[in-house]
Amino acid sequence: MPNINISLTESELETVISGLLFSCSVNVVSNTDKDFQINLLTIATKLKDTLPNIQLENIQFLKEDNYEDEISQILFDKFNTNIKVVTFDEV
């Protein structure tokens, strides 16, 4: 598997590390305000753009008719070909 080089600002790097740590431990809590969520999605999109067909095998997207947040529909639109989409019945 070839290496992929990316360029991140210090703020983007801090956001990525924070998101990864939050995802890997139930003992890490996060600031989940809209700006942080937008930053996470922006960086995820930037990373995906380095390998557009990458498959995200370890996470699934929970498809709903109406989302409680603004980010979910945007995330679905940008990543639906990269992530398995499931329903509540499948979880």
N, C-alpha and C positions, 0 to 999 in steps of 0.2 A: 504494500500500500504506500503510495507516494506521500511525502510531506506536503502540507498546504501552508503557505505563509500568509499571514493576515496582518493588517495594521490596525491598531486600536489606539485611541487616545487614552490618557491616564484615567479619565472618567469612565470611558467604556470598559476598560480593563477592571476597574473597581466594580462596575455593575455586573460584569460577567462573573467575576469571582463570587460576589455576593449572591447572585442567582444560583450558582452551582452549590454553594454551601447551604443555602436555604433548601435546595432540592434534595440534598443527601442526608439531612438530619432533622428529626422532629424537634430537636432542642435549639434550633436556630429559628428565630422569628424575624420578620422583615417589615419594612415600611412598604405598605402596599398601596400607596397613593397613586393616582393616575399618571403623574409624571414618571415615577419609577417603572410602572407597567409599560408605558410608551417607550421608555429607554430600553427595557428588556426586549420588547418586540422589534424595535428598530435595529438593535444589535443582532438579534436572531436572524432578521432578514438580511442584514449585511453579511453575516456568516454563511447563510444559505446561498447567497449569490456567488460565493466562491466555488460551490459545487451544487448547482441547482437541482439535480436529481437525487440528492442524498435522501436516504430513507431513515427515518427516526424510529427505530424498532422498539425502543424501550418506553415509549409514551404513546398514549392514545388521546384522541380528541373526542370529547363527549358532545355529540350533535344534539341540538335542541331546536325547537321552533322559535323560541324567543329567549334572548340572553339578557341577564341582569346587568351586564357590563357592556361597555362599548368596544372593548378590545377583542372579545371572543369572535365576533363576526369577521373582523379584520384578520385575525390570526387564521381562521378557517379559510378565508379567501386566499391568503398568501401561502399556506402550508398544507392544504387539503390533499395534494398529490404526494406529500412527503411523510404523512402521518396517517396511521390507521384511524378511521372515523368509526366510532361506536355509539350505540344508544344506551339509555338507562337499562334496558332489558338485557344488554350484553355485559354489563358491568357486574 
